Amino acid sequence: MPYAKPVLTPDWMRLAEAAGQLGCHPDTVRNRITAGTITGVRVLRFDGVLRVHREDWSRYMESVTLQPAKVS
């Protein structure tokens, strides 16, 4: 049985879009996902391009922006 490609829907976005929301380069997002710094985000490799799930990314962005500032 041949390998079926995943269905790419508008629920998935390219790393460039995610990086734009985070204010960094797409390689930074890729590296953070690989390192485990960005967690809880489903990642899909489609035609050699990584994509992240929009809903997961939104939750991640909320967790990043709502973190209280560290007081030293």
N, CA, C and O atoms as a Tripos MOL2 file, in Angstrom:
@<TRIPOS>MOLECULE
protein
  288   287    72     0     0
PROTEIN
NO_CHARGES

@<TRIPOS>ATOM
      1 N           0.8360   -1.1860    0.0000 N.3       1 MET1
      2 CA          0.0000    0.0000    0.0000 C.3       1 MET1
      3 C           0.8820    1.2520    0.0000 C.2       1 MET1
      4 O           1.7450    1.3890    0.8670 O.2       1 MET1
      5 N           0.6860    2.1510   -0.9400 N.am      2 PRO2
      6 CA          1.5240    3.3580   -0.9940 C.3       2 PRO2
      7 C           1.2390    4.2900    0.1800 C.2       2 PRO2
      8 O           0.1390    4.3130    0.7310 O.2       2 PRO2
      9 N           2.2510    5.0460    0.5380 N.am      3 TYR3
     10 CA          2.1350    6.0110    1.6250 C.3       3 TYR3
     11 C           1.2240    7.1600    1.1980 C.2       3 TYR3
     12 O           1.4440    7.7680    0.1510 O.2       3 TYR3
     13 N           0.2200    7.4550    1.9860 N.am      4 ALA4
     14 CA         -0.7020    8.5520    1.6740 C.3       4 ALA4
     15 C          -0.1730    9.8520    2.2590 C.2       4 ALA4
     16 O           0.2120    9.9040    3.4270 O.2       4 ALA4
     17 N          -0.1560   10.8920    1.4520 N.am      5 LYS5
     18 CA          0.2740   12.2040    1.9360 C.3       5 LYS5
     19 C          -0.7900   12.7770    2.8580 C.2       5 LYS5
     20 O          -1.9800   12.5460    2.6440 O.2       5 LYS5
     21 N          -0.3800   13.5230    3.8820 N.am      6 PRO6
     22 CA         -1.3720   14.1490    4.7580 C.3       6 PRO6
     23 C          -2.1600   15.2120    3.9930 C.2       6 PRO6
     24 O          -1.6810   15.7830    3.0140 O.2       6 PRO6
     25 N          -3.3510   15.4540    4.4560 N.am      7 VAL7
     26 CA         -4.1930   16.4630    3.8240 C.3       7 VAL7
     27 C          -3.8010   17.8220    4.3800 C.2       7 VAL7
     28 O          -3.8270   18.0390    5.5910 O.2       7 VAL7
     29 N          -3.4400   18.7260    3.4930 N.am      8 LEU8
     30 CA         -3.0520   20.0700    3.9040 C.3       8 LEU8
     31 C          -4.2740   20.9680    3.8260 C.2       8 LEU8
     32 O          -4.8270   21.1930    2.7490 O.2       8 LEU8
     33 N          -4.6870   21.4740    4.9670 N.am      9 THR9
     34 CA         -5.8640   22.3380    5.0470 C.3       9 THR9
     35 C          -5.4380   23.7220    5.5190 C.2       9 THR9
     36 O          -4.2820   23.9130    5.8960 O.2       9 THR9
     37 N          -6.3440   24.6840    5.5050 N.am     10 PRO10
     38 CA         -6.0040   26.0190    6.0080 C.3      10 PRO10
     39 C          -5.6860   26.0470    7.5050 C.2      10 PRO10
     40 O          -5.2730   27.0810    8.0290 O.2      10 PRO10
     41 N          -5.8770   24.9080    8.2000 N.am     11 ASP11
     42 CA         -5.5380   24.8370    9.6210 C.3      11 ASP11
     43 C          -4.0320   24.8350    9.8570 C.2      11 ASP11
     44 O          -3.5800   24.9950   10.9910 O.2      11 ASP11
     45 N          -3.2670   24.6580    8.8070 N.am     12 TRP12
     46 CA         -1.8110   24.5840    8.9040 C.3      12 TRP12
     47 C          -1.1860   25.8240    8.2770 C.2      12 TRP12
     48 O          -1.6460   26.3020    7.2400 O.2      12 TRP12
     49 N          -0.1360   26.3430    8.9110 N.am     13 MET13
     50 CA          0.5470   27.5150    8.3490 C.3      13 MET13
     51 C           2.0370   27.2270    8.2350 C.2      13 MET13
     52 O           2.5890   26.3910    8.9510 O.2      13 MET13
     53 N           2.6620   27.9380    7.3200 N.am     14 ARG14
     54 CA          4.1050   27.8060    7.1210 C.3      14 ARG14
     55 C           4.8530   28.4290    8.2980 C.2      14 ARG14
     56 O           4.3160   29.2600    9.0320 O.2      14 ARG14
     57 N           6.0900   28.0080    8.4550 N.am     15 LEU15
     58 CA          6.9110   28.5690    9.5300 C.3      15 LEU15
     59 C           7.1260   30.0660    9.3530 C.2      15 LEU15
     60 O           7.2790   30.7900   10.3370 O.2      15 LEU15
     61 N           7.1400   30.5360    8.1110 N.am     16 ALA16
     62 CA          7.3370   31.9730    7.8710 C.3      16 ALA16
     63 C           6.2180   32.7870    8.5160 C.2      16 ALA16
     64 O           6.4700   33.8540    9.0760 O.2      16 ALA16
     65 N           4.9870   32.2910    8.4380 N.am     17 GLU17
     66 CA          3.8680   33.0050    9.0580 C.3      17 GLU17
     67 C           3.9820   32.9660   10.5790 C.2      17 GLU17
     68 O           3.7590   33.9730   11.2510 O.2      17 GLU17
     69 N           4.3280   31.8010   11.1150 N.am     18 ALA18
     70 CA          4.5070   31.6750   12.5640 C.3      18 ALA18
     71 C           5.6380   32.5920   13.0350 C.2      18 ALA18
     72 O           5.5230   33.2540   14.0660 O.2      18 ALA18
     73 N           6.7240   32.6230   12.2700 N.am     19 ALA19
     74 CA          7.8620   33.4700   12.6250 C.3      19 ALA19
     75 C           7.4750   34.9440   12.5980 C.2      19 ALA19
     76 O           7.9380   35.7210   13.4330 O.2      19 ALA19
     77 N           6.6360   35.3320   11.6500 N.am     20 GLY20
     78 CA          6.1770   36.7160   11.5890 C.3      20 GLY20
     79 C           5.4080   37.1070   12.8410 C.2      20 GLY20
     80 O           5.5410   38.2270   13.3330 O.2      20 GLY20
     81 N           4.6090   36.1920   13.3510 N.am     21 GLN21
     82 CA          3.8550   36.4690   14.5750 C.3      21 GLN21
     83 C           4.7660   36.5440   15.7890 C.2      21 GLN21
     84 O           4.5060   37.2880   16.7350 O.2      21 GLN21
     85 N           5.8460   35.7570   15.7470 N.am     22 LEU22
     86 CA          6.7850   35.7300   16.8660 C.3      22 LEU22
     87 C           7.8400   36.8200   16.7320 C.2      22 LEU22
     88 O           8.5120   37.1620   17.7040 O.2      22 LEU22
     89 N           7.9850   37.3730   15.5100 N.am     23 GLY23
     90 CA          8.9640   38.4330   15.2730 C.3      23 GLY23
     91 C          10.3830   37.9050   15.1300 C.2      23 GLY23
     92 O          11.3360   38.5120   15.6190 O.2      23 GLY23
     93 N          10.5150   36.7560   14.4490 N.am     24 CYS24
     94 CA         11.8440   36.1770   14.2760 C.3      24 CYS24
     95 C          11.9380   35.5230   12.8910 C.2      24 CYS24
     96 O          10.9900   35.5880   12.1090 O.2      24 CYS24
     97 N          13.0520   34.9090   12.5990 N.am     25 HIS25
     98 CA         13.2790   34.2170   11.3310 C.3      25 HIS25
     99 C          12.6480   32.8220   11.4030 C.2      25 HIS25
    100 O          12.6170   32.2250   12.4790 O.2      25 HIS25
    101 N          12.1430   32.2910   10.2830 N.am     26 PRO26
    102 CA         11.5770   30.9360   10.2870 C.3      26 PRO26
    103 C          12.5380   29.8670   10.8110 C.2      26 PRO26
    104 O          12.1070   28.8930   11.4280 O.2      26 PRO26
    105 N          13.8430   30.0490   10.5670 N.am     27 ASP27
    106 CA         14.8150   29.0800   11.0870 C.3      27 ASP27
    107 C          14.8040   29.0580   12.6160 C.2      27 ASP27
    108 O          15.0470   28.0150   13.2230 O.2      27 ASP27
    109 N          14.5220   30.2030   13.2350 N.am     28 THR28
    110 CA         14.4520   30.2670   14.6960 C.3      28 THR28
    111 C          13.3010   29.4120   15.2060 C.2      28 THR28
    112 O          13.4550   28.6880   16.1890 O.2      28 THR28
    113 N          12.1380   29.4910   14.5420 N.am     29 VAL29
    114 CA         10.9950   28.6740   14.9310 C.3      29 VAL29
    115 C          11.3420   27.1970   14.7560 C.2      29 VAL29
    116 O          11.0790   26.3860   15.6440 O.2      29 VAL29
    117 N          11.9250   26.8510   13.6230 N.am     30 ARG30
    118 CA         12.3140   25.4630   13.3590 C.3      30 ARG30
    119 C          13.2800   24.9610   14.4250 C.2      30 ARG30
    120 O          13.1100   23.8620   14.9520 O.2      30 ARG30
    121 N          14.2830   25.7530   14.7380 N.am     31 ASN31
    122 CA         15.2790   25.3550   15.7300 C.3      31 ASN31
    123 C          14.6600   25.1950   17.1180 C.2      31 ASN31
    124 O          15.0210   24.2760   17.8530 O.2      31 ASN31
    125 N          13.7390   26.0740   17.4780 N.am     32 ARG32
    126 CA         13.0960   25.9890   18.7980 C.3      32 ARG32
    127 C          12.1760   24.7780   18.8940 C.2      32 ARG32
    128 O          12.0760   24.1610   19.9540 O.2      32 ARG32
    129 N          11.5100   24.4340   17.8080 N.am     33 ILE33
    130 CA         10.6780   23.2300   17.8010 C.3      33 ILE33
    131 C          11.5670   22.0040   17.9730 C.2      33 ILE33
    132 O          11.2650   21.1160   18.7690 O.2      33 ILE33
    133 N          12.6640   21.9610   17.2220 N.am     34 THR34
    134 CA         13.5960   20.8370   17.2930 C.3      34 THR34
    135 C          14.1970   20.7100   18.6860 C.2      34 THR34
    136 O          14.3480   19.6000   19.1970 O.2      34 THR34
    137 N          14.5390   21.8320   19.3030 N.am     35 ALA35
    138 CA         15.1580   21.8260   20.6310 C.3      35 ALA35
    139 C          14.1490   21.5530   21.7450 C.2      35 ALA35
    140 O          14.5390   21.2590   22.8750 O.2      35 ALA35
    141 N          12.8580   21.6490   21.4340 N.am     36 GLY36
    142 CA         11.8450   21.4270   22.4550 C.3      36 GLY36
    143 C          11.4760   22.6800   23.2260 C.2      36 GLY36
    144 O          10.7420   22.6030   24.2110 O.2      36 GLY36
    145 N          11.9760   23.8440   22.7910 N.am     37 THR37
    146 CA         11.6250   25.1090   23.4390 C.3      37 THR37
    147 C          10.1850   25.4880   23.1170 C.2      37 THR37
    148 O           9.4650   25.9980   23.9750 O.2      37 THR37
    149 N           9.7720   25.2410   21.8940 N.am     38 ILE38
    150 CA          8.3730   25.4240   21.5020 C.3      38 ILE38
    151 C           7.7210   24.0530   21.6140 C.2      38 ILE38
    152 O           8.0480   23.1310   20.8660 O.2      38 ILE38
    153 N           6.7970   23.9320   22.5560 N.am     39 THR39
    154 CA          6.1540   22.6410   22.8000 C.3      39 THR39
    155 C           4.6490   22.7590   22.6330 C.2      39 THR39
    156 O           4.0950   23.8590   22.6420 O.2      39 THR39
    157 N           4.0000   21.6250   22.4800 N.am     40 GLY40
    158 CA          2.5500   21.5950   22.3610 C.3      40 GLY40
    159 C           2.0330   22.0380   21.0130 C.2      40 GLY40
    160 O           0.8440   22.3210   20.8630 O.2      40 GLY40
    161 N           2.9150   22.1030   20.0300 N.am     41 VAL41
    162 CA          2.5380   22.5370   18.6890 C.3      41 VAL41
    163 C           2.7050   21.3600   17.7350 C.2      41 VAL41
    164 O           3.8050   20.8310   17.5790 O.2      41 VAL41
    165 N           1.6080   20.9520   17.0960 N.am     42 ARG42
    166 CA          1.7040   19.8720   16.1150 C.3      42 ARG42
    167 C           2.4230   20.3800   14.8690 C.2      42 ARG42
    168 O           2.1360   21.4670   14.3690 O.2      42 ARG42
    169 N           3.3480   19.5840   14.3850 N.am     43 VAL43
    170 CA          4.1630   19.9510   13.2290 C.3      43 VAL43
    171 C           3.9090   18.9330   12.1230 C.2      43 VAL43
    172 O           3.8430   17.7300   12.3780 O.2      43 VAL43
    173 N           3.7700   19.4190   10.9090 N.am     44 LEU44
    174 CA          3.5240   18.5810    9.7460 C.3      44 LEU44
    175 C           4.5810   18.8930    8.6940 C.2      44 LEU44
    176 O           4.8180   20.0570    8.3710 O.2      44 LEU44
    177 N           5.2130   17.8560    8.1640 N.am     45 ARG45
    178 CA          6.1500   18.0570    7.0570 C.3      45 ARG45
    179 C           5.3870   17.7090    5.7860 C.2      45 ARG45
    180 O           4.9860   16.5630    5.5830 O.2      45 ARG45
    181 N           5.1910   18.7030    4.9390 N.am     46 PHE46
    182 CA          4.4310   18.5250    3.7110 C.3      46 PHE46
    183 C           5.2760   19.0060    2.5460 C.2      46 PHE46
    184 O           5.5960   20.1910    2.4590 O.2      46 PHE46
    185 N           5.6340   18.1130    1.6670 N.am     47 ASP47
    186 CA          6.4880   18.4380    0.5130 C.3      47 ASP47
    187 C           7.7880   19.1100    0.9400 C.2      47 ASP47
    188 O           8.2560   20.0470    0.2940 O.2      47 ASP47
    189 N           8.3620   18.6240    2.0320 N.am     48 GLY48
    190 CA          9.6470   19.1390    2.4930 C.3      48 GLY48
    191 C           9.5690   20.4430    3.2600 C.2      48 GLY48
    192 O          10.6030   21.0070    3.6200 O.2      48 GLY48
    193 N           8.3680   20.9330    3.5170 N.am     49 VAL49
    194 CA          8.1880   22.1970    4.2260 C.3      49 VAL49
    195 C           7.4760   21.9110    5.5480 C.2      49 VAL49
    196 O           6.4570   21.2210    5.5790 O.2      49 VAL49
    197 N           8.0200   22.4460    6.6300 N.am     50 LEU50
    198 CA          7.3550   22.2780    7.9140 C.3      50 LEU50
    199 C           6.1810   23.2370    8.0230 C.2      50 LEU50
    200 O           6.2540   24.3850    7.5850 O.2      50 LEU50
    201 N           5.1130   22.7540    8.6060 N.am     51 ARG51
    202 CA          3.9360   23.5830    8.8700 C.3      51 ARG51
    203 C           3.5310   23.3510   10.3160 C.2      51 ARG51
    204 O           3.7730   22.2790   10.8710 O.2      51 ARG51
    205 N           2.9170   24.3540   10.9230 N.am     52 VAL52
    206 CA          2.4340   24.2250   12.2930 C.3      52 VAL52
    207 C           0.9240   24.4380   12.3060 C.2      52 VAL52
    208 O           0.3770   25.1790   11.4890 O.2      52 VAL52
    209 N           0.2720   23.7790   13.2420 N.am     53 HIS53
    210 CA         -1.1720   23.8690   13.3340 C.3      53 HIS53
    211 C          -1.5510   25.2150   13.9570 C.2      53 HIS53
    212 O          -1.0310   25.5870   15.0090 O.2      53 HIS53
    213 N          -2.4530   25.9360   13.3020 N.am     54 ARG54
    214 CA         -2.8260   27.2870   13.7310 C.3      54 ARG54
    215 C          -3.3640   27.3450   15.1590 C.2      54 ARG54
    216 O          -2.9870   28.2320   15.9250 O.2      54 ARG54
    217 N          -4.2350   26.4150   15.5220 N.am     55 GLU55
    218 CA         -4.8310   26.4300   16.8590 C.3      55 GLU55
    219 C          -3.7550   26.1990   17.9300 C.2      55 GLU55
    220 O          -3.7340   26.8760   18.9580 O.2      55 GLU55
    221 N          -2.8670   25.2350   17.6750 N.am     56 ASP56
    222 CA         -1.7660   24.9790   18.6050 C.3      56 ASP56
    223 C          -0.8720   26.2080   18.7250 C.2      56 ASP56
    224 O          -0.4520   26.5860   19.8190 O.2      56 ASP56
    225 N          -0.5900   26.8240   17.5740 N.am     57 TRP57
    226 CA          0.2880   27.9940   17.5660 C.3      57 TRP57
    227 C          -0.3470   29.1460   18.3410 C.2      57 TRP57
    228 O           0.3470   29.8530   19.0720 O.2      57 TRP57
    229 N          -1.6500   29.3390   18.1910 N.am     58 SER58
    230 CA         -2.3540   30.4030   18.9250 C.3      58 SER58
    231 C          -2.2340   30.1900   20.4270 C.2      58 SER58
    232 O          -1.9820   31.1330   21.1780 O.2      58 SER58
    233 N          -2.4160   28.9390   20.8630 N.am     59 ARG59
    234 CA         -2.2790   28.6380   22.3000 C.3      59 ARG59
    235 C          -0.8480   28.8960   22.7680 C.2      59 ARG59
    236 O          -0.6300   29.4270   23.8560 O.2      59 ARG59
    237 N           0.1220   28.5160   21.9380 N.am     60 TYR60
    238 CA          1.5190   28.7610   22.2860 C.3      60 TYR60
    239 C           1.7810   30.2610   22.4150 C.2      60 TYR60
    240 O           2.4050   30.7020   23.3800 O.2      60 TYR60
    241 N           1.3070   31.0430   21.4470 N.am     61 MET61
    242 CA          1.5300   32.4900   21.4740 C.3      61 MET61
    243 C           0.8800   33.1220   22.7010 C.2      61 MET61
    244 O           1.4540   34.0310   23.3000 O.2      61 MET61
    245 N          -0.3090   32.6540   23.0840 N.am     62 GLU62
    246 CA         -0.9510   33.1690   24.3010 C.3      62 GLU62
    247 C          -0.1050   32.8670   25.5250 C.2      62 GLU62
    248 O           0.0410   33.7160   26.4040 O.2      62 GLU62
    249 N           0.4520   31.6680   25.5900 N.am     63 SER63
    250 CA          1.2620   31.2950   26.7530 C.3      63 SER63
    251 C           2.5420   32.1170   26.8120 C.2      63 SER63
    252 O           3.0290   32.4350   27.8980 O.2      63 SER63
    253 N           3.0850   32.4610   25.6560 N.am     64 VAL64
    254 CA          4.3140   33.2510   25.6110 C.3      64 VAL64
    255 C           4.0270   34.6950   25.9920 C.2      64 VAL64
    256 O           4.7830   35.2960   26.7550 O.2      64 VAL64
    257 N           2.9460   35.2560   25.4700 N.am     65 THR65
    258 CA          2.6840   36.6780   25.7090 C.3      65 THR65
    259 C           2.0470   36.9390   27.0720 C.2      65 THR65
    260 O           2.0960   38.0680   27.5600 O.2      65 THR65
    261 N           1.4550   35.9300   27.6940 N.am     66 LEU66
    262 CA          0.8100   36.1430   28.9820 C.3      66 LEU66
    263 C           1.6760   35.7530   30.1690 C.2      66 LEU66
    264 O           1.2040   35.7600   31.3060 O.2      66 LEU66
    265 N           2.9380   35.4140   29.9220 N.am     67 GLN67
    266 CA          3.8400   35.0640   30.9990 C.3      67 GLN67
    267 C           4.1600   36.3160   31.8260 C.2      67 GLN67
    268 O           4.4920   37.3570   31.2590 O.2      67 GLN67
    269 N           4.0650   36.2280   33.1450 N.am     68 PRO68
    270 CA          4.4360   37.3970   33.9610 C.3      68 PRO68
    271 C           5.9340   37.6720   33.8520 C.2      68 PRO68
    272 O           6.7340   36.7480   33.7050 O.2      68 PRO68
    273 N           6.2970   38.9260   33.9240 N.am     69 ALA69
    274 CA          7.7060   39.3040   33.8450 C.3      69 ALA69
    275 C           8.4410   38.8220   35.0820 C.2      69 ALA69
    276 O           7.9060   38.8460   36.1910 O.2      69 ALA69
    277 N           9.6820   38.3830   34.8740 N.am     70 LYS70
    278 CA         10.5010   37.9420   36.0150 C.3      70 LYS70
    279 C          11.0610   39.1450   36.7210 C.2      70 LYS70
    280 O          11.5880   40.0600   36.0870 O.2      70 LYS70
    281 N          10.9500   39.1510   38.0360 N.am     71 VAL71
    282 CA         11.4780   40.2470   38.8490 C.3      71 VAL71
    283 C          12.7250   39.7450   39.5230 C.2      71 VAL71
    284 O          12.7280   38.6880   40.1530 O.2      71 VAL71
    285 N          13.8120   40.5320   39.3850 N.am     72 SER72
    286 CA         15.0510   40.0850   40.0170 C.3      72 SER72
    287 C          15.3660   40.8420   41.2730 C.2      72 SER72
    288 O          16.3810   40.5750   41.9160 O.2      72 SER72
@<TRIPOS>BOND
     1     1     2 1
     2     2     3 1
     3     3     4 2
     4     3     5 am
     5     5     6 1
     6     6     7 1
     7     7     8 2
     8     7     9 am
     9     9    10 1
    10    10    11 1
    11    11    12 2
    12    11    13 am
    13    13    14 1
    14    14    15 1
    15    15    16 2
    16    15    17 am
    17    17    18 1
    18    18    19 1
    19    19    20 2
    20    19    21 am
    21    21    22 1
    22    22    23 1
    23    23    24 2
    24    23    25 am
    25    25    26 1
    26    26    27 1
    27    27    28 2
    28    27    29 am
    29    29    30 1
    30    30    31 1
    31    31    32 2
    32    31    33 am
    33    33    34 1
    34    34    35 1
    35    35    36 2
    36    35    37 am
    37    37    38 1
    38    38    39 1
    39    39    40 2
    40    39    41 am
    41    41    42 1
    42    42    43 1
    43    43    44 2
    44    43    45 am
    45    45    46 1
    46    46    47 1
    47    47    48 2
    48    47    49 am
    49    49    50 1
    50    50    51 1
    51    51    52 2
    52    51    53 am
    53    53    54 1
    54    54    55 1
    55    55    56 2
    56    55    57 am
    57    57    58 1
    58    58    59 1
    59    59    60 2
    60    59    61 am
    61    61    62 1
    62    62    63 1
    63    63    64 2
    64    63    65 am
    65    65    66 1
    66    66    67 1
    67    67    68 2
    68    67    69 am
    69    69    70 1
    70    70    71 1
    71    71    72 2
    72    71    73 am
    73    73    74 1
    74    74    75 1
    75    75    76 2
    76    75    77 am
    77    77    78 1
    78    78    79 1
    79    79    80 2
    80    79    81 am
    81    81    82 1
    82    82    83 1
    83    83    84 2
    84    83    85 am
    85    85    86 1
    86    86    87 1
    87    87    88 2
    88    87    89 am
    89    89    90 1
    90    90    91 1
    91    91    92 2
    92    91    93 am
    93    93    94 1
    94    94    95 1
    95    95    96 2
    96    95    97 am
    97    97    98 1
    98    98    99 1
    99    99   100 2
   100    99   101 am
   101   101   102 1
   102   102   103 1
   103   103   104 2
   104   103   105 am
   105   105   106 1
   106   106   107 1
   107   107   108 2
   108   107   109 am
   109   109   110 1
   110   110   111 1
   111   111   112 2
   112   111   113 am
   113   113   114 1
   114   114   115 1
   115   115   116 2
   116   115   117 am
   117   117   118 1
   118   118   119 1
   119   119   120 2
   120   119   121 am
   121   121   122 1
   122   122   123 1
   123   123   124 2
   124   123   125 am
   125   125   126 1
   126   126   127 1
   127   127   128 2
   128   127   129 am
   129   129   130 1
   130   130   131 1
   131   131   132 2
   132   131   133 am
   133   133   134 1
   134   134   135 1
   135   135   136 2
   136   135   137 am
   137   137   138 1
   138   138   139 1
   139   139   140 2
   140   139   141 am
   141   141   142 1
   142   142   143 1
   143   143   144 2
   144   143   145 am
   145   145   146 1
   146   146   147 1
   147   147   148 2
   148   147   149 am
   149   149   150 1
   150   150   151 1
   151   151   152 2
   152   151   153 am
   153   153   154 1
   154   154   155 1
   155   155   156 2
   156   155   157 am
   157   157   158 1
   158   158   159 1
   159   159   160 2
   160   159   161 am
   161   161   162 1
   162   162   163 1
   163   163   164 2
   164   163   165 am
   165   165   166 1
   166   166   167 1
   167   167   168 2
   168   167   169 am
   169   169   170 1
   170   170   171 1
   171   171   172 2
   172   171   173 am
   173   173   174 1
   174   174   175 1
   175   175   176 2
   176   175   177 am
   177   177   178 1
   178   178   179 1
   179   179   180 2
   180   179   181 am
   181   181   182 1
   182   182   183 1
   183   183   184 2
   184   183   185 am
   185   185   186 1
   186   186   187 1
   187   187   188 2
   188   187   189 am
   189   189   190 1
   190   190   191 1
   191   191   192 2
   192   191   193 am
   193   193   194 1
   194   194   195 1
   195   195   196 2
   196   195   197 am
   197   197   198 1
   198   198   199 1
   199   199   200 2
   200   199   201 am
   201   201   202 1
   202   202   203 1
   203   203   204 2
   204   203   205 am
   205   205   206 1
   206   206   207 1
   207   207   208 2
   208   207   209 am
   209   209   210 1
   210   210   211 1
   211   211   212 2
   212   211   213 am
   213   213   214 1
   214   214   215 1
   215   215   216 2
   216   215   217 am
   217   217   218 1
   218   218   219 1
   219   219   220 2
   220   219   221 am
   221   221   222 1
   222   222   223 1
   223   223   224 2
   224   223   225 am
   225   225   226 1
   226   226   227 1
   227   227   228 2
   228   227   229 am
   229   229   230 1
   230   230   231 1
   231   231   232 2
   232   231   233 am
   233   233   234 1
   234   234   235 1
   235   235   236 2
   236   235   237 am
   237   237   238 1
   238   238   239 1
   239   239   240 2
   240   239   241 am
   241   241   242 1
   242   242   243 1
   243   243   244 2
   244   243   245 am
   245   245   246 1
   246   246   247 1
   247   247   248 2
   248   247   249 am
   249   249   250 1
   250   250   251 1
   251   251   252 2
   252   251   253 am
   253   253   254 1
   254   254   255 1
   255   255   256 2
   256   255   257 am
   257   257   258 1
   258   258   259 1
   259   259   260 2
   260   259   261 am
   261   261   262 1
   262   262   263 1
   263   263   264 2
   264   263   265 am
   265   265   266 1
   266   266   267 1
   267   267   268 2
   268   267   269 am
   269   269   270 1
   270   270   271 1
   271   271   272 2
   272   271   273 am
   273   273   274 1
   274   274   275 1
   275   275   276 2
   276   275   277 am
   277   277   278 1
   278   278   279 1
   279   279   280 2
   280   279   281 am
   281   281   282 1
   282   282   283 1
   283   283   284 2
   284   283   285 am
   285   285   286 1
   286   286   287 1
   287   287   288 2
@<TRIPOS>SUBSTRUCTURE
     1 MET1         2 RESIDUE 1 A MET
     2 PRO2         6 RESIDUE 1 A PRO
     3 TYR3        10 RESIDUE 1 A TYR
     4 ALA4        14 RESIDUE 1 A ALA
     5 LYS5        18 RESIDUE 1 A LYS
     6 PRO6        22 RESIDUE 1 A PRO
     7 VAL7        26 RESIDUE 1 A VAL
     8 LEU8        30 RESIDUE 1 A LEU
     9 THR9        34 RESIDUE 1 A THR
    10 PRO10       38 RESIDUE 1 A PRO
    11 ASP11       42 RESIDUE 1 A ASP
    12 TRP12       46 RESIDUE 1 A TRP
    13 MET13       50 RESIDUE 1 A MET
    14 ARG14       54 RESIDUE 1 A ARG
    15 LEU15       58 RESIDUE 1 A LEU
    16 ALA16       62 RESIDUE 1 A ALA
    17 GLU17       66 RESIDUE 1 A GLU
    18 ALA18       70 RESIDUE 1 A ALA
    19 ALA19       74 RESIDUE 1 A ALA
    20 GLY20       78 RESIDUE 1 A GLY
    21 GLN21       82 RESIDUE 1 A GLN
    22 LEU22       86 RESIDUE 1 A LEU
    23 GLY23       90 RESIDUE 1 A GLY
    24 CYS24       94 RESIDUE 1 A CYS
    25 HIS25       98 RESIDUE 1 A HIS
    26 PRO26      102 RESIDUE 1 A PRO
    27 ASP27      106 RESIDUE 1 A ASP
    28 THR28      110 RESIDUE 1 A THR
    29 VAL29      114 RESIDUE 1 A VAL
    30 ARG30      118 RESIDUE 1 A ARG
    31 ASN31      122 RESIDUE 1 A ASN
    32 ARG32      126 RESIDUE 1 A ARG
    33 ILE33      130 RESIDUE 1 A ILE
    34 THR34      134 RESIDUE 1 A THR
    35 ALA35      138 RESIDUE 1 A ALA
    36 GLY36      142 RESIDUE 1 A GLY
    37 THR37      146 RESIDUE 1 A THR
    38 ILE38      150 RESIDUE 1 A ILE
    39 THR39      154 RESIDUE 1 A THR
    40 GLY40      158 RESIDUE 1 A GLY
    41 VAL41      162 RESIDUE 1 A VAL
    42 ARG42      166 RESIDUE 1 A ARG
    43 VAL43      170 RESIDUE 1 A VAL
    44 LEU44      174 RESIDUE 1 A LEU
    45 ARG45      178 RESIDUE 1 A ARG
    46 PHE46      182 RESIDUE 1 A PHE
    47 ASP47      186 RESIDUE 1 A ASP
    48 GLY48      190 RESIDUE 1 A GLY
    49 VAL49      194 RESIDUE 1 A VAL
    50 LEU50      198 RESIDUE 1 A LEU
    51 ARG51      202 RESIDUE 1 A ARG
    52 VAL52      206 RESIDUE 1 A VAL
    53 HIS53      210 RESIDUE 1 A HIS
    54 ARG54      214 RESIDUE 1 A ARG
    55 GLU55      218 RESIDUE 1 A GLU
    56 ASP56      222 RESIDUE 1 A ASP
    57 TRP57      226 RESIDUE 1 A TRP
    58 SER58      230 RESIDUE 1 A SER
    59 ARG59      234 RESIDUE 1 A ARG
    60 TYR60      238 RESIDUE 1 A TYR
    61 MET61      242 RESIDUE 1 A MET
    62 GLU62      246 RESIDUE 1 A GLU
    63 SER63      250 RESIDUE 1 A SER
    64 VAL64      254 RESIDUE 1 A VAL
    65 THR65      258 RESIDUE 1 A THR
    66 LEU66      262 RESIDUE 1 A LEU
    67 GLN67      266 RESIDUE 1 A GLN
    68 PRO68      270 RESIDUE 1 A PRO
    69 ALA69      274 RESIDUE 1 A ALA
    70 LYS70      278 RESIDUE 1 A LYS
    71 VAL71      282 RESIDUE 1 A VAL
    72 SER72      286 RESIDUE 1 A SER
